[in-house]
Amino acid sequence: MRPDQISELTPYKRTPSFSEATVPAGLLADHATKEGVWALIQVEEGALRYFVTDPRREATERLLTPEGEAGVVEPTILHRVEPVGAVRFHVQFLRQPGETRSAEGCKAL
C-alpha cells in the first residue's frame, strides 16, 4: 500500500491529545509503528515538525499545522516529531479493513 491509498484504511485507535509539555519522550526519538500499522499525526493547534529518519526512505522534514495535511506514518518506518512552541496534536492509528490482530500501534507510546 502507498501513502496515497491511506483513505482505504480503517481507523482503530486514537491517542489522547498531547501538548509540548505532555508529548511522550518516545515520540521525540526515532521510533516506528508495527508491521501493518499506519498512522496519521493530526495537529489541532500550533505546529509540529515531523521527520522521517528511516534509511529505507529519503530523509524528510515537514511542518505540520492544523491547516495542512496530516503527517502520514508508514508501517515500520523510523520517524520522530518535535514541537514548535505551543502545540496540541494526536495520533490516529489505521490498518487494513478486516485486520483483527492486536496491535497497539507504536512502541513509543
The first five atom37 places (N, CA, C, CB, O) and aatype in JSON, in Angstrom:
{
  "aatype": [12, 1, 14, 3, 5, 9, 15, 6, 10, 16, 14, 18, 11, 1, 16, 14, 15, 13, 15, 6, 0, 16, 19, 14, 0, 7, 10, 10, 0, 3, 8, 0, 16, 11, 6, 7, 19, 17, 0, 10, 9, 5, 19, 6, 6, 7, 0, 10, 1, 18, 13, 19, 16, 3, 14, 1, 1, 6, 0, 16, 6, 1, 10, 10, 16, 14, 6, 7, 6, 0, 7, 19, 19, 6, 14, 16, 9, 10, 8, 1, 19, 6, 14, 19, 7, 0, 19, 1, 13, 8, 19, 5, 13, 10, 1, 5, 14, 7, 6, 16, 1, 15, 0, 6, 7, 4, 11, 0, 10],
  "atom_mask": [
    [1, 1, 1, 1, 1],
    [1, 1, 1, 1, 1],
    [1, 1, 1, 1, 1],
    [1, 1, 1, 1, 1],
    [1, 1, 1, 1, 1],
    [1, 1, 1, 1, 1],
    [1, 1, 1, 1, 1],
    [1, 1, 1, 1, 1],
    [1, 1, 1, 1, 1],
    [1, 1, 1, 1, 1],
    [1, 1, 1, 1, 1],
    [1, 1, 1, 1, 1],
    [1, 1, 1, 1, 1],
    [1, 1, 1, 1, 1],
    [1, 1, 1, 1, 1],
    [1, 1, 1, 1, 1],
    [1, 1, 1, 1, 1],
    [1, 1, 1, 1, 1],
    [1, 1, 1, 1, 1],
    [1, 1, 1, 1, 1],
    [1, 1, 1, 1, 1],
    [1, 1, 1, 1, 1],
    [1, 1, 1, 1, 1],
    [1, 1, 1, 1, 1],
    [1, 1, 1, 1, 1],
    [1, 1, 1, 0, 1],
    [1, 1, 1, 1, 1],
    [1, 1, 1, 1, 1],
    [1, 1, 1, 1, 1],
    [1, 1, 1, 1, 1],
    [1, 1, 1, 1, 1],
    [1, 1, 1, 1, 1],
    [1, 1, 1, 1, 1],
    [1, 1, 1, 1, 1],
    [1, 1, 1, 1, 1],
    [1, 1, 1, 0, 1],
    [1, 1, 1, 1, 1],
    [1, 1, 1, 1, 1],
    [1, 1, 1, 1, 1],
    [1, 1, 1, 1, 1],
    [1, 1, 1, 1, 1],
    [1, 1, 1, 1, 1],
    [1, 1, 1, 1, 1],
    [1, 1, 1, 1, 1],
    [1, 1, 1, 1, 1],
    [1, 1, 1, 0, 1],
    [1, 1, 1, 1, 1],
    [1, 1, 1, 1, 1],
    [1, 1, 1, 1, 1],
    [1, 1, 1, 1, 1],
    [1, 1, 1, 1, 1],
    [1, 1, 1, 1, 1],
    [1, 1, 1, 1, 1],
    [1, 1, 1, 1, 1],
    [1, 1, 1, 1, 1],
    [1, 1, 1, 1, 1],
    [1, 1, 1, 1, 1],
    [1, 1, 1, 1, 1],
    [1, 1, 1, 1, 1],
    [1, 1, 1, 1, 1],
    [1, 1, 1, 1, 1],
    [1, 1, 1, 1, 1],
    [1, 1, 1, 1, 1],
    [1, 1, 1, 1, 1],
    [1, 1, 1, 1, 1],
    [1, 1, 1, 1, 1],
    [1, 1, 1, 1, 1],
    [1, 1, 1, 0, 1],
    [1, 1, 1, 1, 1],
    [1, 1, 1, 1, 1],
    [1, 1, 1, 0, 1],
    [1, 1, 1, 1, 1],
    [1, 1, 1, 1, 1],
    [1, 1, 1, 1, 1],
    [1, 1, 1, 1, 1],
    [1, 1, 1, 1, 1],
    [1, 1, 1, 1, 1],
    [1, 1, 1, 1, 1],
    [1, 1, 1, 1, 1],
    [1, 1, 1, 1, 1],
    [1, 1, 1, 1, 1],
    [1, 1, 1, 1, 1],
    [1, 1, 1, 1, 1],
    [1, 1, 1, 1, 1],
    [1, 1, 1, 0, 1],
    [1, 1, 1, 1, 1],
    [1, 1, 1, 1, 1],
    [1, 1, 1, 1, 1],
    [1, 1, 1, 1, 1],
    [1, 1, 1, 1, 1],
    [1, 1, 1, 1, 1],
    [1, 1, 1, 1, 1],
    [1, 1, 1, 1, 1],
    [1, 1, 1, 1, 1],
    [1, 1, 1, 1, 1],
    [1, 1, 1, 1, 1],
    [1, 1, 1, 1, 1],
    [1, 1, 1, 0, 1],
    [1, 1, 1, 1, 1],
    [1, 1, 1, 1, 1],
    [1, 1, 1, 1, 1],
    [1, 1, 1, 1, 1],
    [1, 1, 1, 1, 1],
    [1, 1, 1, 1, 1],
    [1, 1, 1, 0, 1],
    [1, 1, 1, 1, 1],
    [1, 1, 1, 1, 1],
    [1, 1, 1, 1, 1],
    [1, 1, 1, 1, 1]
  ],
  "atom_positions": [
    [[0.84, -1.18, 0.0], [0.0, 0.0, 0.0], [0.89, 1.24, 0.0], [-0.96, 0.0, 1.21], [1.93, 1.27, 0.65]],
    [[0.46, 2.24, -0.72], [1.2, 3.51, -0.8], [0.52, 4.54, 0.1], [1.26, 4.02, -2.28], [-0.67, 4.43, 0.41]],
    [[1.29, 5.56, 0.53], [0.7, 6.59, 1.39], [-0.53, 7.27, 0.78], [1.74, 7.64, 1.7], [-1.41, 7.73, 1.51]],
    [[-0.61, 7.35, -0.55], [-1.77, 8.0, -1.16], [-3.03, 7.13, -1.1], [-1.45, 8.35, -2.6], [-4.11, 7.58, -1.49]],
    [[-2.9, 5.9, -0.63], [-4.05, 5.0, -0.5], [-4.53, 4.9, 0.94], [-3.68, 3.62, -1.02], [-5.3, 3.99, 1.27]],
    [[-4.12, 5.8, 1.8], [-4.45, 5.73, 3.22], [-5.95, 5.81, 3.45], [-3.75, 6.84, 3.97], [-6.44, 5.31, 4.47]],
    [[-6.69, 6.42, 2.55], [-8.15, 6.53, 2.72], [-8.83, 5.16, 2.7], [-8.74, 7.42, 1.63], [-9.99, 5.04, 3.11]],
    [[-8.13, 4.13, 2.23], [-8.68, 2.78, 2.18], [-8.51, 2.03, 3.51], [-8.02, 2.0, 1.07], [-9.01, 0.92, 3.66]],
    [[-7.82, 2.65, 4.47], [-7.55, 2.01, 5.75], [-8.66, 2.32, 6.76], [-6.2, 2.47, 6.3], [-9.43, 3.26, 6.58]],
    [[-8.71, 1.51, 7.82], [-9.72, 1.65, 8.86], [-9.08, 2.16, 10.14], [-10.43, 0.3, 9.1], [-8.14, 1.53, 10.65]],
    [[-9.56, 3.29, 10.69], [-9.04, 3.76, 11.99], [-9.45, 2.78, 13.09], [-9.56, 5.19, 12.31], [-10.56, 2.25, 13.07]],
    [[-8.54, 2.53, 14.05], [-8.89, 1.62, 15.14], [-8.45, 2.13, 16.51], [-8.28, 0.28, 14.89], [-8.86, 1.56, 17.53]],
    [[-7.63, 3.17, 16.56], [-7.18, 3.68, 17.86], [-6.74, 5.12, 17.68], [-6.03, 2.8, 18.44], [-6.18, 5.49, 16.65]],
    [[-6.99, 5.93, 18.72], [-6.57, 7.32, 18.72], [-5.94, 7.62, 20.07], [-7.75, 8.28, 18.43], [-6.46, 7.22, 21.11]],
    [[-4.82, 8.32, 20.05], [-4.19, 8.72, 21.3], [-4.95, 9.9, 21.89], [-2.69, 9.09, 21.08], [-5.74, 10.55, 21.2]],
    [[-4.71, 10.19, 23.16], [-5.21, 11.46, 23.69], [-4.46, 12.59, 23.0], [-5.04, 11.54, 25.26], [-3.46, 12.35, 22.31]],
    [[-4.92, 13.8, 23.18], [-4.19, 14.95, 22.65], [-2.97, 15.21, 23.53], [-5.11, 16.22, 22.59], [-3.04, 15.16, 24.75]],
    [[-1.86, 15.5, 22.87], [-0.61, 15.81, 23.56], [-0.28, 17.28, 23.33], [0.55, 14.91, 23.06], [-0.67, 17.86, 22.32]],
    [[0.44, 17.88, 24.28], [0.96, 19.24, 24.13], [2.48, 19.18, 24.14], [0.43, 20.18, 25.27], [3.06, 18.1, 24.27]],
    [[3.11, 20.32, 23.98], [4.57, 20.36, 24.04], [5.07, 19.89, 25.41], [5.08, 21.79, 23.75], [6.21, 19.43, 25.52]],
    [[4.24, 20.0, 26.44], [4.63, 19.58, 27.8], [4.3, 18.11, 28.08], [3.95, 20.45, 28.83], [4.9, 17.51, 28.97]],
    [[3.36, 17.54, 27.34], [2.92, 16.17, 27.64], [3.28, 15.15, 26.58], [1.44, 16.16, 27.84], [2.96, 13.97, 26.73]],
    [[3.93, 15.57, 25.51], [4.29, 14.62, 24.46], [5.19, 13.54, 25.05], [5.0, 15.34, 23.27], [6.19, 13.86, 25.7]],
    [[4.87, 12.26, 24.84], [5.73, 11.19, 25.36], [7.15, 11.27, 24.79], [5.12, 9.81, 25.04], [7.34, 11.55, 23.6]],
    [[8.14, 11.03, 25.62], [9.54, 11.1, 25.2], [9.81, 10.2, 24.01], [10.47, 10.72, 26.35], [10.62, 10.54, 23.14]],
    [[9.13, 9.06, 23.95], [9.34, 8.13, 22.85], [9.0, 8.72, 21.49], [0.0, 0.0, 0.0], [9.59, 8.32, 20.48]],
    [[8.06, 9.66, 21.43], [7.71, 10.27, 20.15], [8.75, 11.28, 19.69], [6.36, 10.95, 20.26], [8.82, 11.61, 18.5]],
    [[9.56, 11.78, 20.62], [10.6, 12.74, 20.28], [11.87, 12.07, 19.75], [10.94, 13.58, 21.5], [12.72, 12.73, 19.16]],
    [[11.99, 10.78, 19.96], [13.13, 9.99, 19.48], [12.68, 9.13, 18.3], [13.72, 9.11, 20.63], [11.48, 8.92, 18.11]],
    [[13.63, 8.64, 17.54], [13.28, 7.76, 16.42], [12.51, 6.55, 16.92], [14.54, 7.3, 15.67], [12.91, 5.9, 17.89]],
    [[11.4, 6.26, 16.27], [10.57, 5.11, 16.61], [9.77, 4.72, 15.36], [9.61, 5.43, 17.82], [9.79, 5.44, 14.36]],
    [[9.07, 3.6, 15.42], [8.31, 3.13, 14.27], [7.03, 2.46, 14.73], [9.15, 2.15, 13.42], [6.94, 1.98, 15.86]],
    [[6.04, 2.43, 13.85], [4.85, 1.65, 14.11], [5.15, 0.2, 13.76], [3.63, 2.19, 13.29], [6.18, -0.11, 13.14]],
    [[4.26, -0.68, 14.15], [4.44, -2.1, 13.87], [4.06, -2.43, 12.43], [3.61, -2.94, 14.84], [3.46, -1.61, 11.74]],
    [[4.42, -3.6, 11.99], [4.05, -4.09, 10.66], [2.54, -4.0, 10.48], [4.54, -5.56, 10.45], [1.78, -4.44, 11.34]],
    [[2.11, -3.42, 9.37], [0.69, -3.3, 9.06], [-0.02, -2.13, 9.71], [0.0, 0.0, 0.0], [-1.21, -1.91, 9.46]],
    [[0.69, -1.36, 10.54], [0.07, -0.23, 11.25], [0.53, 1.08, 10.63], [0.43, -0.27, 12.76], [1.71, 1.4, 10.61]],
    [[-0.44, 1.83, 10.13], [-0.22, 3.18, 9.61], [-0.68, 4.16, 10.67], [-0.98, 3.41, 8.26], [-1.4, 3.78, 11.59]],
    [[-0.27, 5.41, 10.56], [-0.73, 6.43, 11.5], [-0.84, 7.78, 10.8], [0.23, 6.54, 12.7], [-0.15, 8.06, 9.82]],
    [[-1.73, 8.59, 11.33], [-1.86, 9.98, 10.91], [-1.57, 10.86, 12.11], [-3.28, 10.27, 10.32], [-2.2, 10.71, 13.16]],
    [[-0.63, 11.77, 11.96], [-0.32, 12.74, 13.01], [-1.15, 13.98, 12.69], [1.23, 13.07, 13.08], [-0.96, 14.61, 11.65]],
    [[-2.08, 14.32, 13.58], [-3.0, 15.41, 13.31], [-2.8, 16.53, 14.32], [-4.46, 14.91, 13.35], [-3.03, 16.36, 15.51]],
    [[-2.37, 17.68, 13.82], [-2.13, 18.84, 14.68], [-3.44, 19.6, 14.85], [-1.02, 19.76, 14.07], [-4.11, 19.94, 13.88]],
    [[-3.78, 19.85, 16.1], [-5.02, 20.56, 16.44], [-4.77, 22.05, 16.62], [-5.62, 19.98, 17.72], [-5.59, 22.88, 16.22]],
    [[-3.63, 22.4, 17.21], [-3.23, 23.8, 17.43], [-1.71, 23.88, 17.34], [-3.73, 24.33, 18.8], [-1.01, 22.95, 17.74]],
    [[-1.21, 24.99, 16.83], [0.23, 25.22, 16.78], [0.9, 24.5, 15.62], [0.0, 0.0, 0.0], [0.3, 24.3, 14.56]],
    [[2.15, 24.1, 15.84], [2.92, 23.46, 14.78], [3.82, 22.37, 15.36], [3.76, 24.5, 14.01], [4.26, 22.44, 16.51]],
    [[4.08, 21.37, 14.53], [4.87, 20.2, 14.91], [5.75, 19.82, 13.73], [3.96, 19.01, 15.35], [5.26, 19.7, 12.61]],
    [[7.05, 19.64, 13.98], [7.93, 19.14, 12.93], [7.85, 17.62, 12.91], [9.41, 19.63, 13.14], [7.89, 16.97, 13.96]],
    [[7.75, 17.08, 11.71], [7.68, 15.62, 11.52], [8.86, 15.23, 10.65], [6.31, 15.18, 10.86], [9.01, 15.7, 9.53]],
    [[9.7, 14.35, 11.19], [10.91, 13.89, 10.5], [10.77, 12.41, 10.15], [12.17, 14.13, 11.36], [10.41, 11.61, 11.01]],
    [[11.05, 12.05, 8.92], [11.21, 10.65, 8.52], [12.71, 10.41, 8.49], [10.51, 10.32, 7.12], [13.43, 11.06, 7.74]],
    [[13.17, 9.47, 9.32], [14.61, 9.26, 9.51], [15.07, 7.87, 9.09], [14.97, 9.49, 10.96], [16.25, 7.53, 9.23]],
    [[14.16, 7.06, 8.59], [14.46, 5.68, 8.24], [15.42, 5.63, 7.04], [13.17, 4.9, 7.93], [15.21, 6.34, 6.06]],
    [[16.46, 4.79, 7.12], [17.4, 4.69, 5.99], [16.77, 4.1, 4.73], [18.58, 3.84, 6.4], [17.35, 4.19, 3.65]],
    [[15.59, 3.5, 4.85], [14.91, 2.94, 3.67], [14.13, 4.0, 2.89], [13.96, 1.82, 4.1], [13.58, 3.7, 1.83]],
    [[14.08, 5.2, 3.4], [13.36, 6.3, 2.77], [14.27, 7.52, 2.68], [12.07, 6.65, 3.55], [15.26, 7.62, 3.4]],
    [[13.93, 8.42, 1.78], [14.64, 9.69, 1.71], [14.32, 10.47, 2.99], [14.25, 10.5, 0.43], [13.16, 10.56, 3.39]],
    [[15.35, 11.02, 3.62], [15.13, 11.81, 4.84], [14.27, 13.02, 4.49], [16.48, 12.26, 5.47], [14.55, 13.74, 3.54]],
    [[13.21, 13.22, 5.28], [12.33, 14.36, 5.04], [11.98, 15.04, 6.35], [11.05, 13.92, 4.31], [12.05, 14.44, 7.42]],
    [[11.62, 16.3, 6.23], [11.14, 17.09, 7.36], [9.95, 17.91, 6.87], [12.28, 18.03, 7.95], [10.04, 18.58, 5.85]],
    [[8.85, 17.84, 7.61], [7.65, 18.6, 7.26], [7.17, 19.35, 8.49], [6.52, 17.68, 6.72], [7.3, 18.88, 9.61]],
    [[6.62, 20.53, 8.26], [5.99, 21.28, 9.32], [4.5, 21.01, 9.25], [6.3, 22.82, 9.21], [3.84, 21.35, 8.26]],
    [[3.96, 20.37, 10.3], [2.54, 20.04, 10.36], [1.8, 21.12, 11.12], [2.32, 18.66, 11.02], [2.24, 21.55, 12.19]],
    [[0.67, 21.57, 10.57], [-0.19, 22.59, 11.18], [-1.64, 22.15, 11.04], [0.04, 23.99, 10.54], [-1.93, 21.25, 10.26]],
    [[-2.55, 22.78, 11.78], [-3.96, 22.42, 11.64], [-4.51, 22.65, 10.23], [-4.79, 23.2, 12.64], [-5.41, 21.94, 9.79]],
    [[-3.97, 23.63, 9.54], [-4.45, 23.95, 8.21], [-3.92, 23.01, 7.13], [-4.08, 25.37, 7.87], [-4.5, 22.92, 6.05]],
    [[-2.84, 22.32, 7.41], [-2.21, 21.44, 6.43], [-2.68, 20.01, 6.54], [0.0, 0.0, 0.0], [-3.55, 19.67, 7.34]],
    [[-2.08, 19.17, 5.72], [-2.39, 17.74, 5.74], [-1.75, 17.07, 6.95], [-1.92, 17.06, 4.44], [-0.74, 17.55, 7.47]],
    [[-2.33, 15.98, 7.37], [-1.77, 15.2, 8.48], [-0.44, 14.58, 8.05], [-2.77, 14.09, 8.92], [-0.19, 14.38, 6.86]],
    [[0.4, 14.28, 9.02], [1.62, 13.55, 8.75], [1.29, 12.07, 8.62], [0.0, 0.0, 0.0], [0.68, 11.49, 9.51]],
    [[1.69, 11.46, 7.5], [1.41, 10.05, 7.24], [2.61, 9.22, 7.68], [1.07, 9.81, 5.74], [3.73, 9.44, 7.22]],
    [[2.35, 8.26, 8.57], [3.4, 7.38, 9.07], [3.19, 6.0, 8.46], [3.38, 7.31, 10.64], [2.14, 5.38, 8.65]],
    [[4.2, 5.53, 7.73], [4.14, 4.2, 7.13], [4.56, 3.13, 8.14], [5.05, 4.13, 5.87], [5.35, 3.42, 9.04]],
    [[4.05, 1.92, 7.99], [4.43, 0.84, 8.9], [5.95, 0.62, 8.92], [3.72, -0.46, 8.5], [6.59, 0.6, 7.86]],
    [[6.51, 0.45, 10.07], [7.9, 0.1, 10.36], [8.92, 1.16, 9.95], [8.25, -1.18, 9.67], [10.12, 0.9, 10.04]],
    [[8.5, 2.33, 9.5], [9.43, 3.37, 9.05], [9.77, 4.3, 10.22], [8.81, 4.18, 7.87], [8.88, 4.88, 10.85]],
    [[11.06, 4.44, 10.5], [11.51, 5.29, 11.6], [11.16, 6.75, 11.35], [13.02, 5.16, 11.79], [11.29, 7.27, 10.25]],
    [[10.69, 7.4, 12.42], [10.3, 8.8, 12.36], [10.33, 9.37, 13.76], [8.91, 8.96, 11.71], [10.48, 8.64, 14.74]],
    [[10.17, 10.69, 13.87], [10.07, 11.37, 15.16], [9.37, 12.7, 14.95], [11.48, 11.57, 15.8], [9.22, 13.16, 13.82]],
    [[8.96, 13.31, 16.05], [8.34, 14.63, 15.99], [9.07, 15.59, 16.92], [6.85, 14.55, 16.36], [9.8, 15.17, 17.82]],
    [[8.85, 16.88, 16.68], [9.45, 17.92, 17.5], [8.47, 19.09, 17.6], [10.83, 18.39, 16.91], [8.15, 19.7, 16.58]],
    [[7.99, 19.41, 18.79], [7.09, 20.56, 18.92], [7.79, 21.86, 18.52], [6.58, 20.66, 20.36], [8.98, 22.04, 18.75]],
    [[7.01, 22.75, 17.93], [7.49, 24.09, 17.6], [6.68, 25.05, 18.45], [7.35, 24.41, 16.03], [5.62, 25.53, 18.04]],
    [[7.17, 25.33, 19.64], [6.41, 26.17, 20.57], [5.21, 25.42, 21.11], [0.0, 0.0, 0.0], [5.22, 24.2, 21.25]],
    [[4.17, 26.17, 21.43], [2.94, 25.58, 21.96], [2.24, 24.79, 20.86], [1.99, 26.68, 22.54], [2.06, 25.29, 19.75]],
    [[1.85, 23.56, 21.18], [1.22, 22.69, 20.18], [0.25, 21.74, 20.88], [2.29, 21.9, 19.38], [0.42, 21.42, 22.05]],
    [[-0.75, 21.31, 20.15], [-1.62, 20.22, 20.6], [-1.87, 19.33, 19.4], [-2.99, 20.77, 21.21], [-2.24, 19.82, 18.33]],
    [[-1.66, 18.02, 19.57], [-1.81, 17.06, 18.48], [-2.19, 15.7, 19.01], [-0.52, 16.96, 17.66], [-2.07, 15.43, 20.2]],
    [[-2.65, 14.84, 18.1], [-2.93, 13.45, 18.45], [-2.53, 12.57, 17.27], [-4.44, 13.24, 18.82], [-2.24, 13.05, 16.18]],
    [[-2.51, 11.27, 17.54], [-2.15, 10.29, 16.51], [-3.32, 9.32, 16.34], [-0.83, 9.53, 16.89], [-3.84, 8.77, 17.31]],
    [[-3.71, 9.11, 15.09], [-4.77, 8.16, 14.74], [-4.1, 6.95, 14.08], [-5.86, 8.81, 13.77], [-3.37, 7.12, 13.1]],
    [[-4.34, 5.75, 14.61], [-3.76, 4.53, 14.04], [-4.77, 3.87, 13.11], [-3.32, 3.55, 15.15], [-5.97, 3.86, 13.38]],
    [[-4.26, 3.33, 12.01], [-5.11, 2.71, 10.99], [-4.52, 1.38, 10.54], [-5.27, 3.65, 9.78], [-3.33, 1.13, 10.7]],
    [[-5.39, 0.54, 9.99], [-4.96, -0.76, 9.46], [-5.88, -1.16, 8.31], [-4.96, -1.86, 10.57], [-6.9, -0.5, 8.05]],
    [[-5.51, -2.22, 7.64], [-6.32, -2.74, 6.53], [-7.71, -3.13, 7.03], [-5.62, -3.95, 5.86], [-7.82, -3.65, 8.14]],
    [[-8.77, -2.9, 6.25], [-10.1, -3.35, 6.65], [-10.1, -4.86, 6.91], [-11.15, -3.0, 5.57], [-9.5, -5.62, 6.15]],
    [[-10.76, -5.28, 7.97], [-10.83, -6.69, 8.31], [-9.65, -7.21, 9.11], [0.0, 0.0, 0.0], [-9.7, -8.34, 9.6]],
    [[-8.61, -6.42, 9.26], [-7.44, -6.83, 10.05], [-7.86, -6.9, 11.52], [-6.23, -5.84, 9.85], [-8.4, -5.93, 12.06]],
    [[-7.61, -8.02, 12.15], [-8.06, -8.18, 13.54], [-6.93, -8.43, 14.52], [-9.05, -9.3, 13.63], [-7.17, -8.46, 15.73]],
    [[-5.72, -8.62, 14.05], [-4.65, -8.9, 15.0], [-4.48, -7.72, 15.95], [-3.31, -9.19, 14.27], [-4.65, -6.56, 15.57]],
    [[-4.16, -8.03, 17.16], [-3.98, -7.0, 18.18], [-2.69, -6.24, 17.89], [-3.96, -7.61, 19.6], [-1.62, -6.83, 17.81]],
    [[-2.81, -4.95, 17.75], [-1.63, -4.12, 17.53], [-1.82, -2.81, 18.27], [-1.4, -3.87, 16.01], [-2.76, -2.07, 18.01]],
    [[-0.94, -2.55, 19.19], [-1.04, -1.31, 19.93], [-0.67, -0.12, 19.06], [-0.15, -1.35, 21.17], [-1.04, 1.01, 19.36]],
    [[0.05, -0.36, 18.0], [0.36, 0.71, 17.07], [1.78, 1.17, 17.1], [0.0, 0.0, 0.0], [2.46, 1.15, 16.07]],
    [[2.25, 1.6, 18.26], [3.56, 2.24, 18.31], [4.22, 1.92, 19.64], [3.44, 3.76, 18.11], [3.62, 2.13, 20.7]],
    [[5.44, 1.44, 19.59], [6.16, 1.1, 20.82], [6.54, 2.33, 21.63], [7.4, 0.32, 20.49], [6.81, 2.22, 22.83]],
    [[6.56, 3.51, 21.0], [6.97, 4.73, 21.69], [5.91, 5.26, 22.64], [7.31, 5.78, 20.68], [6.2, 6.14, 23.45]],
    [[4.7, 4.74, 22.56], [3.62, 5.25, 23.43], [3.39, 4.34, 24.61], [2.33, 5.39, 22.64], [2.52, 4.61, 25.43]]
  ]
}
